[in-house]
Amino acid sequence: MTKPRRRFFWLLFLLGASIRSINIWQGLDGNIRESWREADIASIARNYYQEGMDLCYPRIDWRGDGPGYAEMEFPALPYLMALFYRLWGIHETIGKILSFCFSLAAFYFFILLSHHLLPERGALAASIFFALNPLTGRTANTLQPESFMLLFYIMAVYFFIKWRKESTFSSYSLAILSTGSVILAKASAIHIGLFFLFILSLEKGRSFIREKENWIYGLLSLIPGIAWYHHAHCLWLRFGNSLGISNESHWVGWDFFVNPYFIKGILRNEIFYVWMPSGLIVVLLGLVLSKLNRVNKLCLLWLAAISIYYFIAARTTADGWAFYYHLVSVPPAALLFGNAVDAFLQHRQKVRLKALLVMCGFWMAFTIGLGFAHALEQGGSFCTLLLIYLPGLIALLFFKPSECRSEERGNRSETWWLKPLLPIVLFLIVTTFATMSVYLAKSIHSSEYDRLQTLYTFAKESEKKIPPNSLIICSGGPCTDRDGYPVAYNASYMFYWLNRKGFSICAEEQNVDAVQALMERGACFYLVERSSVVQRPTLKNELEEHYQLLDECSEAYLFSLQPVVRTFSQTIRATDEFILP
């Protein structure tokens, strides 16, 4: 790589780092992005710090009257956070910095992977796609295992492909280590093994089954994950706590083939969070032009393995909240995009590339600045459309039509149809990056900021009214999904903000009898969100009949679960209100 190109990739890396640093210094307040999962990770880290550093026994706050041991993926992030807490105290920013570092390392290894598979121009386009992608940006510094998983996911693919090409022991060992680590980080990442099987089958046919090194690879990669998830499942069986593994139904059923929700949901998450509509068109045109070259074959096999995973876990991967489960699609999508861009650039045309990149950089900075200033919400849909499509139109000014010739053949290309298509492709490429910038800008502030900030403020005020060792009850989500299958309903953010332990109760089961049963197990306070009252309009009155309302805000009520002592006149008044229309 030439010095100017190397310098440009370093600038691109700094761009990716700046995007991933958005909101990195912000604690877990009302602008929390993934409120349930981030609060779970933060509470597990705090409980490691306060209750013991036993790595194999992570503890959650919504533990009821038990010790709180929970089934989850390998708790690398919360444990590392707790180690740093011992040095500097409890600061959620530590976890965000750790995730940020993992995401930067993932970006670095993706650049290596793109250079290993693509020419320089294609690697550059793929790296820009990866850097700007809203999924990689949004999950980069959140308290979730996604950044940790993505790092080892890309490393596993990079070192596996390198091992198959060079047959070195170092690549083989690092591929095993990375594959084992990514399965520990996220059980769903086991689909990467299917991708590797596709590669081996493509290279060797059935004969790969007879190679001892492939069996050793598979066993060494799987053993750590099997051991951990068996242990984690035992925690679920004994204590009944799980972070969405055994307490939720993920798996596809026969209704997948008759209910369009699943296909529509998966495609929506893929198109609008991974590919961008214009980016998908660029990739499809690139596939037509470059046909099934090596990169296209590898990426299509990779996407086939991912698609099988999306199908098997369709009850989760089709849901709107589960968009970050589609993070694994970003690396192959970026490589296909880079390959498509390189295929078009192989045909001679004049594009003032440096000026175009400078314009795109300024436009992206302008868009993200609008996001910080809350201007996108005020501008409405017209402002959003302008930010997406105007840079693509401006980009056409940097394009000079010329005779379309192939670099490889040096004469007039048979693909005569490319000449009128090239400006359209340029428009689509720039529109893809502009769309990603708008998505990034809109993710700066939580879509539920007003509600969550109100709850955060209320929790901090209520914390003073609840004795430190008191068990509480907090509202959870729905007990089941739209089809009646169980879901993980344990909302953790109020427990974390209140710094209290207790019971989470799903929306449909919130009633006086359920509260009474939890009181017998030690619950002393009940924080009920108004969303639960909307689903059950009589709930607030029923609770006030039995318990004392300590405080309320626009989003929640706080009840003391001490029986209400009424005077004789209050009892008569309540009876009259019940009898009289």
CORTAPE-V237612 format. One record per run of one state. SS is the DSSP state (~ for helix, > for strand, _ for the rest). FROM is the first residue (numbers start at 1). LEN is the number of residues. Records with the same first field share a line. If there is no record, write none. Layout:
SS: FROM-LEN ; FROM-LEN
This chain:
_: 1-2 ; 21-14 ; 52-7 ; 60-9 ; 70-1 ; 72-4 ; 89-3 ; 118-2 ; 133-1 ; 139-7 ; 167-2 ; 186-1 ; 211-1 ; 240-2 ; 243-11 ; 258-3 ; 276-1 ; 291-3 ; 313-1 ; 318-2 ; 346-1 ; 348-2 ; 352-1 ; 373-2 ; 401-4 ; 407-5 ; 413-5 ; 443-6 ; 464-7 ; 476-4 ; 481-5 ; 487-6 ; 499-2 ; 506-1 ; 510-2 ; 520-3 ; 536-3 ; 553-3 ; 564-4 ; 580-2
~: 3-18 ; 35-17 ; 76-13 ; 92-26 ; 120-13 ; 134-5 ; 146-21 ; 169-17 ; 187-24 ; 212-28 ; 254-4 ; 261-15 ; 277-14 ; 294-19 ; 314-4 ; 320-26 ; 353-20 ; 375-24 ; 418-25 ; 449-15 ; 493-6 ; 507-3 ; 512-8 ; 530-6 ; 539-8 ; 568-12
>: 59-1 ; 69-1 ; 71-1 ; 242-1 ; 347-1 ; 350-2 ; 399-2 ; 405-2 ; 412-1 ; 471-5 ; 480-1 ; 486-1 ; 501-5 ; 523-7 ; 547-6 ; 556-8
